[in-house]
Structures are given as C-alpha cells and as structure tokens.
C-alpha cells in the first residue's frame, strides 16, 4: 500500500484528521513558510500522534545543530532535510538518533544519483513546497526502490502520479489546502481516498 505523508500541519484538527485517515506520516514545517510552527507547537501536536505514525520535522536552510536541537525539543525522531550537502551531514543526524529523509528538487537532477546514506529519499519539484508538479512520467529519470513523490500532488492527480512514477510513497501539503497554510478536511479525505484507490504502481 502506498505510503502517505501529509505535511505542513499546524493545528490539532488537521493532525487528528490525518491520524483518523490512516496516513503513515505527518509533517511539521520549521522552515520559513506560512505553515511554519515553533518547536513548542510541534511538541504539542506531536503528542497527538500515536505510535505507528511518523512525526517528521521539515527543514530548509538551517544549521545541523539547530535541526537537532529543534527535533529534540519537539520530540521528533524523523527529519526531512532539503539541503543536505554530504554523507557527513547524514551521519551527524544519525549520530543524534534521528532518522533522515533526504529531500531533493528536480531542478538538480544529478542529486538523484548521489547516495548520502539517508534512510529515505523524497523527490520534490524544482522549488520545495511550491506545490508545482513536475515531469514524473519519465521513469528512467526517477529513483528505484523506496522513494517519496512530492510536488503539486492533489486528490485529482495523485492516483495517476503513483501509477505512472512507481513511487513508493507520496507527500502532500498545498494540494489539501483551502488557502495557503490552511488544511481543508474534505481535500484531506479525498486525497487519502484517491491514494488508497490507486492500486499498485505500474512496472
């Protein structure tokens, strides 16, 4: 079954609904964004996430020490980092007890061939968090194995995206919002239903 991460959650209602919908992971954004939360807010929301659902901190342009400090303050064991520079960065996060999702943008396609030793790879559009789709139809240019597709996904296109790209998982934020940073319950439900009904990825 396709792994689902709903990202940019900022309030109890959105977290509770995501859990109710059976998503596999929820994301809390610490980067500059309308979806940004503080470590204190994330810790409160994290307390509502049951065992078996990953709670992920999302970071862009933040020093490793700050990532580690924030993740610990928010009681997060998983971090998604959009600008890792080397395997040394990943090792530093691992040494701090963190599971690492390495996020790369399709604007730097060469990054897909580099292995930094992260636990998971997430492939976003050219601009992280912009909610813009990219060409995931050329599977020869995509990773193999377990990887997460992000960038412009919504209830109307996610089933086709999964089938076409072969992605193991999907990540959504703006595609389930009524306005920037505000999650829409109906869109959240529709997205989960669309993914669950997408069937196995094409081979």
N, C-alpha and C positions, 0 to 999 in steps of 0.2 A: 504494500500500500504506500502511496506517495506521502513523504514527509512534508508536513505543513508548518511553516513558521509565520506567525502574524506579528509584525513589527511596529514599533512606534506607539505602543500602548501607553496611555497616560492617566487612566482613571480606573477605579475599581470595577465599574460596569463592563468596560471593554475587556479587562482581564478575566472577569468571571465568565463572560460570554465565550471568550476564546477557549477557556477550560471546558465549559459546557459542550462546546462544539467538537471537542476531542482533538484539538491541534497538538502537535508534538513539541512546539516551542513557542515562546513569546519573547519579544524583543523590547528592550528599554534603551532609548537613544540618549547618549551622553554628549554627542557631537552637537555643534551649533545647528539648530533646526527648530521649526515650530513644534516638533514632537519631543524636544529635549526635556528630560527630567533630572532632578537632583539625585544624589546618592540616597538621601533620606526618603524621597518619594519612591524611588525604585525599591528600597528596602521594604517599605510598607506594602507596595504592590507585590513584591516577591513573596511576602508572607501568605499571599492568597493563592499561590501556585503550588499545586500538590506534587508529591513525588511522582516521577514518571513524565512530567512535562518540563522541558528545559527552559530555564530562565537565562536569557542571553543579554549581556551588555554590548552596545554597539558604539564603536569608537572611530573617529576620523581625526587625524592631525592632533593627537595627544601623546605626550611622552609615555614611555612604557611604565615608568614609576607611577604616573598618575592613573594609568589604566589599572594597574594592580591595586593601588590604594582605593580607587573608586569601586572596583569589583568587590573587594573585600568588605568595604563599608556597606554595600548594597546586598551582601550575602549571595553573590553570584559566583558560580563555578565555571561559567562559559562566557567567552568574549568573542566578539566578531570585530575584527580589525581591518580597516580598509586601506591601510598604508604600511604594511609590514615591509621591511627592507631586506631581510635576510633570515636565514635559519637561526641565526643568533637571537633575533627578536623572539622567534617562536620558542626557543629553548628557555629564554628568560621568563616567558609567560608560563611555560610548563613547570619550570622550577618553582614558580609561585603557586603551583597547584591548580592552574587554570587550563581548561580545555579550549583549544583555539580554532575558530573558524576564520580562515583567511579569505577575505573578500577582495576580488579583483574586478576591474572595469574592462569592458570590451574595447575601450579606447586604447588599451595597452595589451594587445592580443598575445604578445610574446610572453607575458606573465603566466599564461596558462600552461606553458611548458616548463616552468620553474617549480621545483619541489622544495618548499621550505620546511617540510615536516609537520605541517599543520594537521589537525585532526579531520577537518572538513574544508572543502573549497566552495565558495559562493561566487557565482559569476553574475555581475550586475551590468547595467547599461553603461554608456560612456561616462555618465555623471551619476554618482551614487546618490540614491534617494530621490532622484528627479522624477521617477515614475514614467520613464520613457522606454518603450520597447526597443529591442534590437534584433538583429537577424540571428535567431537561434535555429533556423531551418537547415543551415549547412552543418550537418553533424560531424563532418570531417574536421571542422574547426573547433569542436567542443571537447571538453574533457571526457574521459571514460570513468567508469566506476561510480562511486557515490559523490554526487555534487549537487549543489542547490542553485536553482534558476531564480533570478530576480530581475526586476526592471520592467515596469509597465504592465504587470500582470493584473488582471481583474476577473470578475466572475464570467465575463463573456469570452475571454481568450485563454484562460488557464488550462482548460482540458486539452485544447489543441496544442498548446505550448508543451505540455507534458508528453503527449503522444509524439510530437514532432522532434523535440530535442532529446528525448531519452533521459531527461533529468531525474535524479533520484528523489529530489525534494524541490519545494517552491517556497519563496519568501515574498510576502506582500505587505505593503503599507498604504501608499496613496490610493491603491485600487480598491480599498474597502473604506474610503472616507467620504463623508458628505461635504466636507470642506477641509482645507489643509490642516492636518493635525487632529481632526475630529473623526473618530471612527463611527461608522454607520452600522447599526446592528443588522439591518436587512442585507447589506452588502457583505458583511462578515459571514452570515449564514449562507448566502448564495455562493460565496467563494468556496467555503468548505464543501458544500454540496457538489459544486462543479468539479472539484478535485477528486472527491470520493467517487464520482461517477465517470472519471476519465479513463478508467481501465489501465491495463499495463502499458508501459512505454513501448513504442514501436522499436523493432530491432532491425 
